[in-house]
Amino acid sequence: MPIFLEPFSTKHITSEYCSYVLDPEVNKYSYRKFYNTSTKTIAEDAIKELNNSLLHKFAIILCGVKVHIGNISLVEYDAPIGCAELGILIFPPYWARGYGEKATRELLNFAFFEMKLNRVELGTYNPAALRMFHKAGFLLEGVRENKFPDGSLLLPEYLMGINRKHYQRGS
Ligand SMILES: CC(C)(COP(=O)(O)OP(=O)(O)OC[C@H]1O[C@@H](n2cnc3c(N)ncnc32)[C@H](O)[C@@H]1OP(=O)(O)O)[C@@H](O)C(=O)NCCC(=O)NCCS
């Protein structure tokens, strides 16, 4: 089913959204699992984020049925050179159906053709995300080993990026 991106707003901050953000499966490869957060904190943080002009966050919506299935965002952490970091979360019931890849491509269209960014990059520990981002056009630019805050895990972090000129060449 096709998807579309809708600017993230308070209507998307539901109890379902908050519980997915805290879901252990979702956070298996995320630092979030080390933070003692609650659904209340998640909702408060999401509301605060709405005032961050450098964060461009979207709800991923299934066309037709209009169901909210995840979020995708860009943070302009180096605005003067047109560089932003991508983050994505698809709610688990919708995994492995191609929605992550579709949403990533939609966001890259926005990043390169509307925001006129030069580059989008990210780091992920999730092997599924590595494959998904690669299919959406990202290049693997490096791998570094990082320890999680409790020292228990030493995982490869995949560093990926895509430049506007490469995306225009047909990703
Ligand atoms: C990573 C994530 C966004 C992938 O979204 P998705 O909608 O399931 O991905 P897609 O269905 O578009 O998958 C595209 C490709 O990724 C790979 N993939 C997806 N899920 C996978 C899994 N569980 N295991 C291995 N590969 C997987 C597949 O190769 C797939 O292509 P294929 O079906 O042609 O083989 C989703 O699993 C998620 O939200 N995870 C938790 C949060 C996270 O890790 N975010 C990324 C960090 S920024």
The ligand as an SDF file (V2000), in Angstrom:
LIG
                    3D

 48 50  0  0  0  0  0  0  0  0999 V2000
   14.6700   -0.4590   10.5370 C   0  0  0  0  0  0  0  0  0  0  0  0
   13.2040   -0.2570   10.1680 C   0  0  0  0  0  0  0  0  0  0  0  0
   12.9290    1.2450   10.0080 C   0  0  0  0  0  0  0  0  0  0  0  0
   12.9340   -0.9940    8.8400 C   0  0  0  0  0  0  0  0  0  0  0  0
   11.6230   -0.6620    8.4110 O   0  0  0  0  0  0  0  0  0  0  0  0
   10.7780   -1.7080    7.5240 P   0  0  0  0  0  0  0  0  0  0  0  0
    9.5480   -1.0220    7.0550 O   0  0  0  0  0  0  0  0  0  0  0  0
   10.6110   -2.9550    8.2990 O   0  0  0  0  0  0  0  0  0  0  0  0
   11.7920   -1.9650    6.3150 O   0  0  0  0  0  0  0  0  0  0  0  0
   11.4130   -2.4160    4.8340 P   0  0  0  0  0  0  0  0  0  0  0  0
   10.2430   -3.3600    4.8960 O   0  0  0  0  0  0  0  0  0  0  0  0
   11.2880   -1.2180    3.9740 O   0  0  0  0  0  0  0  0  0  0  0  0
   12.7140   -3.2430    4.4810 O   0  0  0  0  0  0  0  0  0  0  0  0
   13.5710   -2.9830    3.4340 C   0  0  0  0  0  0  0  0  0  0  0  0
   14.6760   -4.0340    3.5060 C   0  0  0  0  0  0  0  0  0  0  0  0
   15.2740   -4.0550    4.7910 O   0  0  0  0  0  0  0  0  0  0  0  0
   15.5550   -5.4010    5.1680 C   0  0  0  0  0  0  0  0  0  0  0  0
   14.8570   -5.7430    6.3930 N   0  0  0  0  0  0  0  0  0  0  0  0
   13.7160   -5.2100    6.9040 C   0  0  0  0  0  0  0  0  0  0  0  0
   13.4260   -5.7900    8.0870 N   0  0  0  0  0  0  0  0  0  0  0  0
   14.3800   -6.7240    8.3000 C   0  0  0  0  0  0  0  0  0  0  0  0
   14.6430   -7.6240    9.3510 C   0  0  0  0  0  0  0  0  0  0  0  0
   13.8460   -7.6960   10.4260 N   0  0  0  0  0  0  0  0  0  0  0  0
   15.7340   -8.4060    9.2570 N   0  0  0  0  0  0  0  0  0  0  0  0
   16.5630   -8.3290    8.1880 C   0  0  0  0  0  0  0  0  0  0  0  0
   16.3830   -7.4770    7.1560 N   0  0  0  0  0  0  0  0  0  0  0  0
   15.3040   -6.6830    7.2210 C   0  0  0  0  0  0  0  0  0  0  0  0
   15.1110   -6.2940    4.0680 C   0  0  0  0  0  0  0  0  0  0  0  0
   16.2520   -6.6090    3.3020 O   0  0  0  0  0  0  0  0  0  0  0  0
   14.1630   -5.4380    3.2770 C   0  0  0  0  0  0  0  0  0  0  0  0
   14.2410   -5.6780    1.9200 O   0  0  0  0  0  0  0  0  0  0  0  0
   13.6090   -7.0100    1.2560 P   0  0  0  0  0  0  0  0  0  0  0  0
   12.2330   -7.1500    1.8540 O   0  0  0  0  0  0  0  0  0  0  0  0
   13.5900   -6.7030   -0.1960 O   0  0  0  0  0  0  0  0  0  0  0  0
   14.5360   -8.0950    1.6440 O   0  0  0  0  0  0  0  0  0  0  0  0
   12.2590   -0.8520   11.2630 C   0  0  0  0  0  0  0  0  0  0  0  0
   12.6240   -2.1960   11.4860 O   0  0  0  0  0  0  0  0  0  0  0  0
   12.3230   -0.0950   12.5890 C   0  0  0  0  0  0  0  0  0  0  0  0
   11.6250    0.9080   12.7700 O   0  0  0  0  0  0  0  0  0  0  0  0
   13.1750   -0.5660   13.5440 N   0  0  0  0  0  0  0  0  0  0  0  0
   13.2970    0.0590   14.8570 C   0  0  0  0  0  0  0  0  0  0  0  0
   13.9130    1.4590   14.8280 C   0  0  0  0  0  0  0  0  0  0  0  0
   15.2390    1.5040   14.0880 C   0  0  0  0  0  0  0  0  0  0  0  0
   16.0960    0.6540   14.2550 O   0  0  0  0  0  0  0  0  0  0  0  0
   15.3960    2.5510   13.2590 N   0  0  0  0  0  0  0  0  0  0  0  0
   16.5930    2.7460   12.4490 C   0  0  0  0  0  0  0  0  0  0  0  0
   17.5820    3.5900   13.1260 C   0  0  0  0  0  0  0  0  0  0  0  0
   17.6350    5.2240   12.4350 S   0  0  0  0  0  0  0  0  0  0  0  0
  1  2  1  0
  2  3  1  0
  2  4  1  0
  2 36  1  0
  4  5  1  0
  5  6  1  0
  6  7  2  0
  6  8  1  0
  6  9  1  0
  9 10  1  0
 10 11  2  0
 10 12  1  0
 10 13  1  0
 13 14  1  0
 14 15  1  0
 15 16  1  0
 15 30  1  0
 16 17  1  0
 17 18  1  0
 17 28  1  0
 18 19  1  0
 18 27  1  0
 19 20  2  0
 20 21  1  0
 21 22  1  0
 21 27  2  0
 22 23  1  0
 22 24  2  0
 24 25  1  0
 25 26  2  0
 26 27  1  0
 28 29  1  0
 28 30  1  0
 30 31  1  0
 31 32  1  0
 32 33  2  0
 32 34  1  0
 32 35  1  0
 36 37  1  0
 36 38  1  0
 38 39  2  0
 38 40  1  0
 40 41  1  0
 41 42  1  0
 42 43  1  0
 43 44  2  0
 43 45  1  0
 45 46  1  0
 46 47  1  0
 47 48  1  0
M  END
$$$$
